[in-house]
Amino acid sequence: MIFYDKGKAENTRENVGVIKGKIVGRHPFTGDARPESTAFKMIGEMTLSPGASIAFHVHEADEEIYIITAGKGVYTDTDKKEYPVAVGDITLARRGEGHALANTGDGVLSFTAVIAE
């Protein structure tokens, strides 16, 4: 099953909710548009501009994985401990845990985000 269409429109948000700065996302599906009988709520290719961040937030009813695909940044885990992240790193916030991500590099920080129940 293939969901991703490279021609899908980008979704750009800036300084909204937990987003500080600019984030660009491309999502094959989210929310109600997701396939039936799947635990996945959202899958997206995300790009944080230099200096942009996703503020600390808690996943009460789901889990989220970030797979870093370009750039470098700082990941904050549920205990508010910070870790440098770069290409190839994978982070996980389990149900009930919180996390944050900041782009600390000069270029974009790109990652695949997956949210599942």
N, C-alpha and C positions, 0 to 999 in steps of 0.2 A: 504494500500500500504506500503510495507516495502522496504527500500533502503539500510539499513546498513548491511554489511557483516562483522562480527568480524574478518574474515580472510583477510580483505582488507589490502594491504600494507601500511606501515606508510610512511609519507612524512616528512623528517627531513630537517630543514633549520637552518643555523647558520650564524649570522652577515650578513644578506642580506636585503636590503631595510630598512624597519622600524624595523626589528628584530635585537635586540642586544642580543648576547648569543645564546642559542639553544632552538628551539621550535620543537616539534613533533606533527604532525597532522594526523588524520584519517578522511577522507571525503567520505561520501556516494555519493556525487556528487558536482561538481563545474562547473561554466561557461557553456560551450556548452554541457556538459554531464547531465545537469539538465533536469528534466521532462518538457514537453511543458505545457504552460498555468499555470505556477507557479510564484509567486512573489519571491520565494526563489532563491538566486543566489549561496549560499554556506551554508552548514551545516557541522560542523566538531567538533570532540573531540580533543582539543588542550592541550598540556602540555608544560609549561615553566620551564626550569631548574632553580635551585637556582641562583639568581642574573640576570637572563635573563629578557628581557622586550620587549614590542611592543611600539615603540616610538609614540609620538603624531602624529596623521594623521587625515585628514578630509574626511568624507564620502559625497562627492558632489552629487552623484546620487543614493545613497542607504542608508539603516539604518543597524546598527549592534547591536546585543544583546550578552552579555556574561553572562553565567550562571555558577557561580563558584561551582565546584564539589569537589575540594580538595585543601588544602594548604591555604596560605594567601598572600595578596599582597596589592598594592596600585593602585587604579583606578584614573585617571585624566580625568575630564570632559571637555567640550568645553570651559569653562571659566578658565581652568587650575587650578581648585580647586581639591585637592587630598582627597580621601576617602579610609580608610582601607576597604578591602574586604576579605571575608572568605566564607566557605562552605554555600551555600544557598542564597548568594547575587546574584542579577540580575542587570546588568547595561544596559543602552540604549544610543546609539548615534544616534540621528535622522538625517535625510537628511540635509546636510549642516553643521552638527556639527562635532567636532573632539573629539578624546579620546586617551588614552594611558593606558597600564597596565604593572605593574612591579611585579615580584616575589620578595618579601622581606623576605620570610621564609627560613628555613633551608632545606625544602623538596621541591618537585615539586608543582607547582600551576597548577591545571587542571581546564578546563572550556569547556563548549560547546559554540561554536560561531555560530551565525546565521546571515547571511546577506540577506536582502530582499530589493526589489525595492520599 
